[in-house]
Amino acid sequence: MARNAAPTRTMPPAWPLDVRLMNGVAVGVFALAALALAAAAVAWLSRAPLFTLRAVQLDGDLTRNSVGTVRANALPLLRGNFFSIDLQQARAAFQTVPWVRQAVVRRVWPNRLAVRLEEHQAAALWQGPGEAGSGGERLVNSHGEIFEANLGDVEDEALPQFSGPDDSAAQMLALYRRLQPALAPLALEIAALHLSGRGSWRVELDNGASVELGRGSADEVLARTDRFVRTVGQVTGRYQQPLVYADLRHTDGYAVRLRGVTTTAPAVKTNN
């Protein structure tokens, strides 16, 4: 019995080359037309009155500034509408406002900006090299950053004063935060902290006394301070006079000067 022959598959005829080229050109033209229409739509949207920025919503820290102050300082610097505004430039505009440390800016459809502000928290007054008596108004914030502000806006009159190289503010704040608790047993506050260009530390206390802490790492400075705090009461108790000056830069002890005592007391040796 004869088998049926397998059906043969016929291939569709190939389009001529000129037809294929014409189809490709047509697709390209349609693509370019679509892109042109999209660009025209974007251009129209960028100029449409609906997307003109009409409101700025402020949130976050507004202790030092009022809403009116922030807007008066920042809004004149903003350029563009909802679509065209550069958010990084807008962020920089809000950070020009006094006391503003950081601003986060985002778009809110269809014509608003939402801005969250973080203000500087003053931790110390700052006096850089050569600034004594210059009238400069700079402070150190809680992150160890130097910023400019109106000192009349500072309610805390007990802020310590830092003086040192401009790149040392964070280092000075870190040491201050360790030194102040170390001095607590003496019931004294740090009024000023100084760092010389050669790396030597000095504190001025709220009773007028000055203490040379010397050079070295923070741990080394703290070790000398702890030794001083544990034993200075023996010296002041013996003479019944308040401390005027102390020098902790000695290897085996420290030297002190008391009010009414004109000679410097010998270094006080301690057992560590």
VEXDREN-2710 file (C-alpha; in Angstrom, 1 decimal):
% VEXDREN-2710
k/r/px/py/pz
1/MET/0.0/0.0/0.0
2/ALA/1.5/3.3/-1.0
3/ARG/2.2/5.9/1.7
4/ASN/0.9/9.4/1.4
5/ALA/3.6/11.9/0.5
6/ALA/4.4/14.5/3.2
7/PRO/2.9/17.9/2.4
8/THR/5.4/20.4/1.1
9/ARG/5.7/23.8/2.9
10/THR/5.9/26.8/0.7
11/MET/7.8/29.9/1.8
12/PRO/6.2/33.3/1.4
13/PRO/7.7/35.3/-1.3
14/ALA/10.4/37.8/-0.1
15/TRP/9.6/41.4/-0.3
16/PRO/11.6/43.3/-2.8
17/LEU/14.5/45.3/-1.4
18/ASP/13.0/48.7/-2.3
19/VAL/9.8/47.8/-0.4
20/ARG/11.8/46.8/2.7
21/LEU/13.7/50.0/2.5
22/MET/10.5/52.0/2.2
23/ASN/9.0/50.2/5.2
24/GLY/12.1/51.0/7.3
25/VAL/12.0/54.6/6.3
26/ALA/8.3/54.8/7.2
27/VAL/9.0/53.3/10.7
28/GLY/11.8/55.8/11.3
29/VAL/9.6/58.7/10.2
30/PHE/6.8/57.6/12.5
31/ALA/9.4/57.3/15.4
32/LEU/10.8/60.8/14.8
33/ALA/7.3/62.2/14.6
34/ALA/6.4/60.5/17.9
35/LEU/9.5/61.9/19.5
36/ALA/8.7/65.4/18.2
37/LEU/5.2/65.2/19.5
38/ALA/6.5/64.1/22.9
39/ALA/9.0/66.9/23.0
40/ALA/6.2/69.4/22.1
41/ALA/4.0/68.0/24.8
42/VAL/6.8/68.3/27.4
43/ALA/7.5/71.9/26.2
44/TRP/3.8/72.7/26.6
45/LEU/3.6/71.2/30.0
46/SER/6.7/73.1/31.1
47/ARG/4.9/76.4/30.2
48/ALA/1.4/75.5/31.3
49/PRO/0.1/77.8/34.1
50/LEU/-1.3/74.7/35.9
51/PHE/2.3/73.7/36.8
52/THR/3.5/77.1/38.0
53/LEU/4.7/76.6/41.6
54/ARG/2.0/78.1/43.9
55/ALA/2.8/76.9/47.3
56/VAL/5.8/75.8/49.5
57/GLN/5.0/73.5/52.4
58/LEU/7.6/73.9/55.3
59/ASP/8.1/71.2/57.9
60/GLY/10.8/70.2/60.4
61/ASP/12.7/72.7/62.6
62/LEU/11.4/76.2/62.7
63/THR/12.6/77.3/66.1
64/ARG/15.1/80.0/64.9
65/ASN/13.1/81.1/61.8
66/SER/9.5/81.9/61.1
67/VAL/7.8/80.6/58.0
68/GLY/7.8/84.2/56.6
69/THR/11.5/84.5/57.1
70/VAL/12.3/81.3/55.3
71/ARG/10.1/82.1/52.4
72/ALA/11.5/85.7/52.1
73/ASN/15.0/84.4/52.0
74/ALA/14.6/81.3/49.8
75/LEU/11.7/81.9/47.4
76/PRO/13.4/84.7/45.4
77/LEU/16.2/82.2/44.5
78/LEU/13.9/79.5/43.1
79/ARG/13.6/79.1/39.3
80/GLY/11.3/77.1/37.2
81/ASN/8.0/75.3/37.6
82/PHE/6.9/71.9/38.9
83/PHE/8.8/70.1/36.1
84/SER/11.7/72.3/35.4
85/ILE/12.9/73.3/38.9
86/ASP/16.3/72.0/39.9
87/LEU/15.8/70.3/43.3
88/GLN/19.5/70.6/44.2
89/GLN/19.5/74.3/43.5
90/ALA/16.2/74.6/45.5
91/ARG/17.9/72.8/48.4
92/ALA/20.8/75.2/48.3
93/ALA/18.4/78.1/48.3
94/PHE/16.8/77.0/51.5
95/GLN/20.2/76.3/53.1
96/THR/21.1/80.0/52.6
97/VAL/18.6/80.9/55.3
98/PRO/20.2/81.7/58.6
99/TRP/20.3/78.7/61.1
100/VAL/19.3/76.2/58.4
101/ARG/21.8/73.3/58.3
102/GLN/20.0/71.0/55.9
103/ALA/17.0/71.1/53.6
104/VAL/15.2/68.2/51.9
105/VAL/13.1/69.3/48.9
106/ARG/10.6/67.3/46.9
107/ARG/7.8/67.9/44.4
108/VAL/4.1/67.6/45.3
109/TRP/1.8/67.2/42.3
110/PRO/0.9/69.4/40.6
111/ASN/2.3/72.7/41.7
112/ARG/3.8/72.6/45.2
113/LEU/7.1/72.0/46.9
114/ALA/7.5/70.2/50.3
115/VAL/10.5/71.3/52.3
116/ARG/11.8/69.7/55.5
117/LEU/14.3/71.8/57.4
118/GLU/17.0/70.9/59.9
119/GLU/18.3/73.8/62.0
120/HIS/21.7/74.1/63.5
121/GLN/21.8/73.4/67.3
122/ALA/24.5/75.7/68.8
123/ALA/27.0/73.9/71.0
124/ALA/29.8/76.5/71.3
125/LEU/30.9/79.9/70.2
126/TRP/33.8/79.8/67.7
127/GLN/36.9/82.0/67.5
128/GLY/39.3/81.0/64.7
129/PRO/42.9/82.2/64.4
130/GLY/43.2/85.9/64.2
131/GLU/39.5/86.5/64.9
132/ALA/39.9/88.0/68.4
133/GLY/38.0/91.2/68.5
134/SER/37.0/90.9/64.8
135/GLY/33.3/90.9/65.6
136/GLY/32.9/87.7/63.7
137/GLU/29.7/85.7/64.6
138/ARG/30.4/82.1/64.2
139/LEU/29.3/79.1/66.2
140/VAL/29.8/75.3/66.3
141/ASN/26.8/73.1/66.0
142/SER/26.1/69.8/67.6
143/HIS/27.7/68.0/64.6
144/GLY/31.0/69.9/65.1
145/GLU/30.4/72.1/62.1
146/ILE/31.2/75.9/62.1
147/PHE/28.4/78.1/60.9
148/GLU/27.5/81.8/60.8
149/ALA/24.6/83.2/62.7
150/ASN/23.4/86.2/64.6
151/LEU/24.6/85.8/68.2
152/GLY/21.6/87.7/69.4
153/ASP/19.5/84.7/68.4
154/VAL/21.3/82.5/70.9
155/GLU/19.3/82.2/74.1
156/ASP/21.9/80.0/75.9
157/GLU/24.4/82.5/77.2
158/ALA/26.4/79.7/78.9
159/LEU/27.8/78.3/75.6
160/PRO/31.5/77.6/75.9
161/GLN/33.9/79.3/73.5
162/PHE/36.2/77.3/71.3
163/SER/39.3/78.7/69.6
164/GLY/41.6/76.7/67.3
165/PRO/42.2/75.9/63.6
166/ASP/39.1/75.9/61.5
167/ASP/39.4/72.2/60.7
168/SER/39.5/71.2/64.4
169/ALA/35.9/72.2/65.5
170/ALA/34.6/68.6/65.5
171/GLN/37.7/67.4/67.4
172/MET/37.3/70.1/69.9
173/LEU/33.6/69.4/70.5
174/ALA/34.4/65.7/71.0
175/LEU/37.0/66.4/73.6
176/TYR/34.8/69.0/75.3
177/ARG/32.0/66.4/75.7
178/ARG/34.5/64.2/77.5
179/LEU/36.2/66.9/79.6
180/GLN/33.1/68.4/81.0
181/PRO/32.0/65.3/82.9
182/ALA/35.5/64.6/84.0
183/LEU/35.6/68.1/85.7
184/ALA/32.1/67.6/87.3
185/PRO/33.5/66.5/90.7
186/LEU/35.1/70.0/91.0
187/ALA/31.7/71.6/90.4
188/LEU/33.2/73.7/87.6
189/GLU/32.2/74.3/84.1
190/ILE/34.4/74.8/81.0
191/ALA/34.0/78.4/79.9
192/ALA/36.5/78.1/77.0
193/LEU/38.6/75.5/75.3
194/HIS/41.7/76.3/73.3
195/LEU/43.7/74.3/70.8
196/SER/47.0/75.7/69.6
197/GLY/48.4/75.3/66.2
198/ARG/50.9/72.8/67.7
199/GLY/48.2/70.7/69.2
200/SER/48.3/71.8/72.9
201/TRP/45.1/72.0/74.8
202/ARG/44.0/74.6/77.5
203/VAL/40.7/75.1/79.3
204/GLU/39.4/78.1/81.1
205/LEU/37.0/77.4/83.9
206/ASP/33.9/79.4/84.9
207/ASN/35.7/80.4/88.2
208/GLY/38.4/82.1/86.2
209/ALA/41.0/79.4/86.6
210/SER/43.1/78.3/83.6
211/VAL/44.4/74.7/83.2
212/GLU/47.1/73.7/80.7
213/LEU/46.2/70.2/79.5
214/GLY/49.2/69.7/77.1
215/ARG/49.4/67.7/73.9
216/GLY/48.5/64.2/73.0
217/SER/45.5/62.0/72.2
218/ALA/42.1/62.6/73.8
219/ASP/42.7/59.6/76.0
220/GLU/46.0/61.0/77.2
221/VAL/44.5/64.4/78.0
222/LEU/41.6/62.7/79.8
223/ALA/44.0/60.6/81.9
224/ARG/45.9/63.8/83.0
225/THR/42.7/65.5/83.8
226/ASP/41.4/62.6/85.9
227/ARG/44.6/62.6/87.9
228/PHE/44.3/66.3/88.5
229/VAL/40.6/66.1/89.5
230/ARG/41.3/63.3/92.0
231/THR/44.0/65.1/93.9
232/VAL/43.7/68.9/93.5
233/GLY/41.4/69.1/96.5
234/GLN/44.4/68.1/98.7
235/VAL/46.3/71.2/97.5
236/THR/43.5/73.8/97.7
237/GLY/42.5/72.3/101.1
238/ARG/45.9/72.7/102.5
239/TYR/46.2/76.4/101.6
240/GLN/42.5/77.2/101.8
241/GLN/42.8/79.2/98.6
242/PRO/41.0/78.8/95.2
243/LEU/42.8/77.6/92.2
244/VAL/44.1/80.2/89.7
245/TYR/46.3/78.1/87.3
246/ALA/47.3/74.5/86.9
247/ASP/49.8/73.0/84.5
248/LEU/49.3/69.3/83.8
249/ARG/52.1/68.9/81.2
250/HIS/54.5/67.4/83.8
251/THR/55.2/63.7/83.4
252/ASP/54.8/62.7/87.1
253/GLY/52.4/65.2/88.4
254/TYR/51.2/68.8/87.9
255/ALA/52.0/72.3/89.1
256/VAL/49.4/74.7/90.6
257/ARG/49.1/78.4/91.5
258/LEU/46.5/79.5/94.1
259/ARG/45.1/82.9/94.8
260/GLY/47.2/84.7/97.3
261/VAL/50.1/82.2/96.9
262/THR/52.8/83.8/94.8
263/THR/55.0/80.8/94.3
264/THR/54.1/77.8/92.2
265/ALA/53.5/74.7/94.2
266/PRO/55.6/71.7/93.4
267/ALA/54.2/69.0/91.2
268/VAL/51.8/66.8/93.0
269/LYS/52.8/63.2/92.6
270/THR/50.0/60.6/92.5
271/ASN/49.8/56.9/92.6
272/ASN/48.0/55.7/89.4
END
